[in-house]
Amino acid sequence: MAEYSTDSMYRNTDMVDGKYLDIYKSSIGDPSTIEVTTLTLEPKYNQRPDVLAHDLFGNAKLWWVFAELNQDILIDPIIDFKSGITINIPVRFS
């Protein structure tokens, strides 16, 4: 198992030969099994998924959760994170 912090998107991905990442294993599990709700982004979150992650989870490093759950909406997880769009967010995240 890789030794990444608990807020890393790679925390469940194994390492090969102690230096290369193996095939990616999502840290949120199967996105189709996660209970989600929707949120329309306010202007203060425009291109700032880190600010929304801090407001929702208390940790700005969890911005990648939105990219994982909204792969069809957020092709670029920063540039496409615009006020007015509606994204899925997890009801609970740990």
Buried (B, 14 or more C-beta within 10 A) or exposed (E): EBEBEEBBBBBBBEBEEEEEEEEEBBBBEEBEEBEBEEBEBEEEBEBBBBBBBBEBBEBBBBBBBBBBBBEEBBEEBEEBBEEEBEBBBBEEBE
